[in-house]
Amino acid sequence: MKMERKNVWHHRKKEEIEAFSKEYIEFMSKAKTERMTVKEIKRILDESGFVPLEDFAGDPMNMTVYAVNRGKAIAAFRVVDDLKRGLNLVVAHIDSPRLDFKPNPLIEDEQIALFKTHYYGGIKKYHWLSIPLEIHGVLFKNDGTEIEIHIGDKPEDPVFTIPDLLPHLDKEDAKISEKFKGENLMLIAGTIPLSGEEKEAVKTNVLKILNEMYGITEEDFVSGEIEVVPVFSPREVGIDRSLIGAYGQDDRICAYTALRALLSANSEKSIGVIFFDKEEIGSDGNTGAKARFYLKALRQILKMQGAKDSEFVLDEVLENTSVISGDVCAAVNPPYKDVHDLHNAPKLGYGVALVKYTGARGKYSTNDAHAEFVARVRKVLNEQGVIWQVATLGKVDQGGGGTIAKFFAERGSDVIDMGPALLGMHSPFEISSKADLFETYVAYRSLMEKL
């Protein structure tokens, strides 16, 4: 009669969990930005026999294809029948909270060269002080040449940091919002003045070094996207090694498990994954979930299958499509458990979490999954022996947040949020359970096959 939680470690083979976790850690060590994540996912798809949609020339009722959007978002589909029957999709986002270089970032102050940044997404600013940081990104020169920049990710590289104020001079109490200013999140770039230079000699020396390394000038930063992320490598956490600590697990943990599910699922219905940029800042822009790039890919497939009015038929496709919005949720953190409704809060190690709704206050700005669809999802999970739990984002009126689920619901699909619970979400070192990681993969694969 009662619904009871199950601990994954009691029901799965430890060897399976550990093997899957090892491969995930390797993936996360390479997927540090959305561009780097797309590049790694594309590599895996290529090795698995997927081809770019524009290059496909085979049977449109039997295709394994992918489409990349501006190097920051990617969709992959395994089509096995008429697309009008719909698909089983798992969608997720691959951007994470971070710091971005400002368009004109380099300054000199008190003979120290600094890179000015603007934070991206919801962060606690003090998390980013006095930790080692690395930078990754691209610059496009005036002639259109693309320059990739990666500094800090190799053992021989220098790293960057944003030094905090020492406690001896930081006695004044203040609100967090007043004490830690976004404008002060500046990386130390150097301190050596260029010989013979009188004005901004340190800044000029940094520019000289960058020019020697990459052939770039200060103006090239204007057409650049340089992201600042923690140096921390993914690591096992705890004496029992049951947890994984890594930057960017929100939401690349869902992207990885969905990708692995796509590659291993044996479905009689067409299936796919779509991974988006810009979720952490509202899904705006032409690489976010509000954009139409994946719809264009679906229309291309419909045309290949002979659809005359692909725009009209696309509505039918989306209405017949079931979507799992893969996103993480907040696990109960013992020192802070008072922010949760413990009866509806997920725990580490107790499986994938079903999140019927997100939003804030009175369920504002959310997809509230229909009871009929939740029942279908629950039936599949139970029949396939998947270990799952329910989740909400804290107590009512405690806070709130959103996912990309609502954007698919707006297009007519049934959608529910589902993913593993994390500790320290949006921090530079988020914590997941190896057991929940594996169970999320099992859940996504089961739903791709049976939903």
Secondary structure, 3 states (H helix, E strand, C coil): CCCCCCCHHHCCCHHHHHHHHHHHHHHHCCCCCHHHHHHHHHHHHHHCCCEEHHHCCCCCCCEEEEEEECCCEEEEEEECCCHHHCCEEEEEECCCCEEEEEEEEEEEECCEEEEEEEEECCCCHHHHCCCCEEEEEEEECCCCCEEEEEECCCCCCCCECCCCCCHHHCCCCCCHHHHCCHHHCEEEEECCCCCCCCCCHHHHHHHHHHHHHHCCCHHHHHHEEEEEEECCCCEEECCCCCEEEECCHHHHHHHHHHHHHHHHCCCCCCEEEEEECCHHHCCCCCCCCCCCHHHHHHHHHHHHCCCCCHHHHHHHHHHCCEEEEECCEECCCHHHHHHCCHHHCCCCCCCEEEECCCEECCCECCCCCCHHHHHHHHHHHHHCCCCEEECCCCCCCCCEECCCHHHHHCCCCEEEEEECEEECCCCCCEEEEHHHHHHHHHHHHHHHHHC
